[in-house]
Amino acid sequence: MGSWTRNLHDSLRELGYDKRLESFAAEAPEAGISLSYIATKTEQAAERTLSATEIAMPIQEKLSAGAINLSEQWKQALGDASI
């Protein structure tokens, strides 16, 4: 088994893949850091969105109730005007 591993390693080195593998291995931590950064920023954005939604819901409900009330007032005003 050890001779197979050595043979594979030597073949990869002869083909120039050892340098590529070293390069990929060096980039892997950077990619992990980048993915972690993206995940953190995505989580923060989701939290801000949820917070903004929670703040906006009562405002939207108040606006909706006001619009319904105004609509009823317009219906009454226009209904009375037609008499």
DRENKOLMI-174736 format. One record per atom (N, C-alpha, C): residue number from 0; residue in three letters; atom name; x, y, z. Coordinates in steps of 0.1 Angstrom, whole numbers, padded with zeros to 4 digits. Example, Ala and Ser with C-alpha at 12.3 -4.5 7.8 and 13.67 -1.06 7.14 Angstrom:
0, ALA, N, 0132, -0057, 0078
0, ALA, CA, 0123, -0045, 0078
0, ALA, C, 0132, -0033, 0078
1, SER, N, 0128, -0022, 0071
1, SER, CA, 0137, -0011, 0071
1, SER, C, 0129, 0000, 0079
end
This chain:
0, MET, N, 0008, -0012, 0000
0, MET, CA, 0000, 0000, 0000
0, MET, C, 0009, 0013, 0000
1, GLY, N, 0019, 0013, 0008
1, GLY, CA, 0028, 0024, 0009
1, GLY, C, 0035, 0027, -0005
2, SER, N, 0038, 0016, -0012
2, SER, CA, 0044, 0018, -0025
2, SER, C, 0034, 0024, -0035
3, TRP, N, 0022, 0021, -0034
3, TRP, CA, 0011, 0027, -0043
3, TRP, C, 0010, 0042, -0040
4, THR, N, 0010, 0045, -0027
4, THR, CA, 0009, 0059, -0023
4, THR, C, 0021, 0067, -0029
5, ARG, N, 0033, 0061, -0027
5, ARG, CA, 0045, 0068, -0032
5, ARG, C, 0045, 0069, -0047
6, ASN, N, 0040, 0059, -0054
6, ASN, CA, 0039, 0059, -0069
6, ASN, C, 0030, 0070, -0073
7, LEU, N, 0018, 0071, -0066
7, LEU, CA, 0008, 0081, -0070
7, LEU, C, 0014, 0095, -0067
8, HIS, N, 0021, 0097, -0056
8, HIS, CA, 0027, 0110, -0053
8, HIS, C, 0037, 0114, -0063
9, ASP, N, 0046, 0104, -0067
9, ASP, CA, 0056, 0107, -0077
9, ASP, C, 0050, 0110, -0091
10, SER, N, 0039, 0103, -0094
10, SER, CA, 0032, 0106, -0107
10, SER, C, 0026, 0119, -0107
11, LEU, N, 0020, 0123, -0096
11, LEU, CA, 0014, 0136, -0095
11, LEU, C, 0024, 0147, -0096
12, ARG, N, 0036, 0145, -0090
12, ARG, CA, 0046, 0155, -0090
12, ARG, C, 0052, 0156, -0105
13, GLU, N, 0054, 0145, -0111
13, GLU, CA, 0059, 0145, -0125
13, GLU, C, 0049, 0152, -0135
14, LEU, N, 0036, 0151, -0132
14, LEU, CA, 0026, 0158, -0140
14, LEU, C, 0024, 0172, -0137
15, GLY, N, 0030, 0176, -0126
15, GLY, CA, 0029, 0190, -0121
15, GLY, C, 0017, 0193, -0112
16, TYR, N, 0010, 0182, -0109
16, TYR, CA, -0002, 0183, -0101
16, TYR, C, 0001, 0186, -0086
17, ASP, N, 0013, 0183, -0082
17, ASP, CA, 0016, 0186, -0068
17, ASP, C, 0015, 0201, -0064
18, LYS, N, 0020, 0209, -0074
18, LYS, CA, 0019, 0223, -0071
18, LYS, C, 0004, 0228, -0072
19, ARG, N, -0004, 0223, -0080
19, ARG, CA, -0018, 0226, -0081
19, ARG, C, -0025, 0222, -0068
20, LEU, N, -0022, 0210, -0063
20, LEU, CA, -0028, 0206, -0051
20, LEU, C, -0024, 0215, -0039
21, GLU, N, -0011, 0219, -0039
21, GLU, CA, -0007, 0228, -0028
21, GLU, C, -0014, 0241, -0029
22, SER, N, -0016, 0246, -0042
22, SER, CA, -0023, 0258, -0044
22, SER, C, -0038, 0257, -0039
23, PHE, N, -0044, 0246, -0043
23, PHE, CA, -0058, 0244, -0038
23, PHE, C, -0059, 0243, -0023
24, ALA, N, -0049, 0236, -0017
24, ALA, CA, -0049, 0234, -0003
24, ALA, C, -0048, 0248, 0004
25, ALA, N, -0039, 0257, -0002
25, ALA, CA, -0037, 0270, 0004
25, ALA, C, -0050, 0279, 0002
26, GLU, N, -0057, 0277, -0008
26, GLU, CA, -0069, 0285, -0011
26, GLU, C, -0081, 0280, -0002
27, ALA, N, -0081, 0268, 0002
27, ALA, CA, -0093, 0262, 0009
27, ALA, C, -0096, 0270, 0022
28, PRO, N, -0086, 0273, 0030
28, PRO, CA, -0090, 0281, 0042
28, PRO, C, -0096, 0295, 0038
29, GLU, N, -0090, 0301, 0028
29, GLU, CA, -0096, 0314, 0023
29, GLU, C, -0110, 0313, 0018
30, ALA, N, -0113, 0302, 0011
30, ALA, CA, -0127, 0299, 0007
30, ALA, C, -0136, 0297, 0019
31, GLY, N, -0131, 0290, 0028
31, GLY, CA, -0139, 0288, 0041
31, GLY, C, -0142, 0301, 0048
32, ILE, N, -0132, 0309, 0048
32, ILE, CA, -0134, 0322, 0055
32, ILE, C, -0144, 0331, 0047
33, SER, N, -0143, 0330, 0034
33, SER, CA, -0152, 0338, 0025
33, SER, C, -0166, 0332, 0027
34, LEU, N, -0168, 0319, 0027
34, LEU, CA, -0181, 0314, 0029
34, LEU, C, -0187, 0317, 0043
35, SER, N, -0178, 0317, 0053
35, SER, CA, -0183, 0321, 0066
35, SER, C, -0187, 0335, 0066
36, TYR, N, -0180, 0344, 0060
36, TYR, CA, -0183, 0358, 0059
36, TYR, C, -0197, 0360, 0052
37, ILE, N, -0199, 0353, 0041
37, ILE, CA, -0211, 0354, 0034
37, ILE, C, -0223, 0349, 0042
38, ALA, N, -0221, 0338, 0049
38, ALA, CA, -0231, 0333, 0058
38, ALA, C, -0235, 0343, 0069
39, THR, N, -0224, 0349, 0075
39, THR, CA, -0227, 0359, 0085
39, THR, C, -0234, 0371, 0080
40, LYS, N, -0230, 0376, 0069
40, LYS, CA, -0237, 0387, 0063
40, LYS, C, -0252, 0384, 0059
41, THR, N, -0254, 0372, 0054
41, THR, CA, -0267, 0368, 0050
41, THR, C, -0276, 0367, 0063
42, GLU, N, -0271, 0361, 0074
42, GLU, CA, -0278, 0360, 0086
42, GLU, C, -0281, 0374, 0091
43, GLN, N, -0272, 0383, 0091
43, GLN, CA, -0274, 0397, 0095
43, GLN, C, -0285, 0404, 0087
44, ALA, N, -0285, 0402, 0074
44, ALA, CA, -0295, 0408, 0065
44, ALA, C, -0309, 0402, 0068
45, ALA, N, -0309, 0389, 0071
45, ALA, CA, -0322, 0382, 0074
45, ALA, C, -0328, 0388, 0087
46, GLU, N, -0319, 0390, 0097
46, GLU, CA, -0323, 0395, 0110
46, GLU, C, -0329, 0409, 0108
47, ARG, N, -0322, 0417, 0100
47, ARG, CA, -0326, 0431, 0098
47, ARG, C, -0340, 0431, 0091
48, THR, N, -0342, 0422, 0081
48, THR, CA, -0354, 0421, 0074
48, THR, C, -0365, 0417, 0083
49, LEU, N, -0363, 0407, 0091
49, LEU, CA, -0373, 0403, 0101
49, LEU, C, -0377, 0414, 0111
50, SER, N, -0367, 0421, 0116
50, SER, CA, -0369, 0432, 0125
50, SER, C, -0377, 0443, 0118
51, ALA, N, -0374, 0447, 0106
51, ALA, CA, -0381, 0457, 0099
51, ALA, C, -0395, 0453, 0097
52, THR, N, -0397, 0440, 0094
52, THR, CA, -0411, 0435, 0091
52, THR, C, -0419, 0436, 0104
53, GLU, N, -0413, 0433, 0115
53, GLU, CA, -0420, 0433, 0128
53, GLU, C, -0424, 0448, 0132
54, ILE, N, -0415, 0457, 0128
54, ILE, CA, -0418, 0471, 0131
54, ILE, C, -0429, 0476, 0121
55, ALA, N, -0429, 0472, 0109
55, ALA, CA, -0438, 0477, 0099
55, ALA, C, -0452, 0471, 0100
56, MET, N, -0453, 0459, 0106
56, MET, CA, -0467, 0453, 0106
56, MET, C, -0477, 0461, 0113
57, PRO, N, -0475, 0466, 0125
57, PRO, CA, -0485, 0475, 0132
57, PRO, C, -0488, 0487, 0124
58, ILE, N, -0478, 0493, 0117
58, ILE, CA, -0480, 0505, 0109
58, ILE, C, -0489, 0502, 0097
59, GLN, N, -0486, 0490, 0091
59, GLN, CA, -0494, 0486, 0079
59, GLN, C, -0508, 0483, 0084
60, GLU, N, -0510, 0477, 0095
60, GLU, CA, -0524, 0474, 0100
60, GLU, C, -0531, 0487, 0103
61, LYS, N, -0525, 0497, 0108
61, LYS, CA, -0531, 0510, 0111
61, LYS, C, -0535, 0517, 0098
62, LEU, N, -0526, 0516, 0088
62, LEU, CA, -0529, 0522, 0075
62, LEU, C, -0541, 0515, 0069
63, SER, N, -0541, 0502, 0069
63, SER, CA, -0552, 0494, 0063
63, SER, C, -0565, 0498, 0070
64, ALA, N, -0565, 0499, 0083
64, ALA, CA, -0578, 0502, 0090
64, ALA, C, -0582, 0516, 0087
65, GLY, N, -0572, 0525, 0085
65, GLY, CA, -0575, 0539, 0081
65, GLY, C, -0581, 0540, 0067
66, ALA, N, -0576, 0532, 0058
66, ALA, CA, -0580, 0531, 0044
66, ALA, C, -0595, 0526, 0044
67, ILE, N, -0597, 0516, 0052
67, ILE, CA, -0611, 0510, 0052
67, ILE, C, -0621, 0521, 0057
68, ASN, N, -0617, 0527, 0068
68, ASN, CA, -0625, 0538, 0074
68, ASN, C, -0628, 0549, 0064
69, LEU, N, -0617, 0553, 0057
69, LEU, CA, -0618, 0564, 0047
69, LEU, C, -0627, 0560, 0036
70, SER, N, -0626, 0547, 0031
70, SER, CA, -0634, 0542, 0021
70, SER, C, -0649, 0543, 0025
71, GLU, N, -0652, 0538, 0037
71, GLU, CA, -0666, 0539, 0042
71, GLU, C, -0671, 0553, 0042
72, GLN, N, -0662, 0563, 0047
72, GLN, CA, -0666, 0577, 0047
72, GLN, C, -0670, 0582, 0033
73, TRP, N, -0661, 0578, 0023
73, TRP, CA, -0664, 0582, 0009
73, TRP, C, -0677, 0577, 0004
74, LYS, N, -0679, 0564, 0007
74, LYS, CA, -0692, 0558, 0003
74, LYS, C, -0704, 0565, 0009
75, GLN, N, -0703, 0568, 0022
75, GLN, CA, -0714, 0576, 0028
75, GLN, C, -0715, 0590, 0022
76, ALA, N, -0704, 0596, 0020
76, ALA, CA, -0704, 0610, 0015
76, ALA, C, -0710, 0610, 0000
77, LEU, N, -0706, 0601, -0008
77, LEU, CA, -0711, 0600, -0021
77, LEU, C, -0725, 0595, -0022
78, GLY, N, -0729, 0586, -0013
78, GLY, CA, -0742, 0582, -0012
78, GLY, C, -0752, 0593, -0008
79, ASP, N, -0748, 0601, 0001
79, ASP, CA, -0756, 0612, 0006
79, ASP, C, -0757, 0623, -0005
80, ALA, N, -0746, 0625, -0013
80, ALA, CA, -0746, 0635, -0023
80, ALA, C, -0755, 0632, -0034
81, SER, N, -0758, 0619, -0036
81, SER, CA, -0767, 0615, -0047
81, SER, C, -0781, 0618, -0044
82, ILE, N, -0785, 0621, -0032
82, ILE, CA, -0799, 0623, -0028
82, ILE, C, -0803, 0637, -0032
end
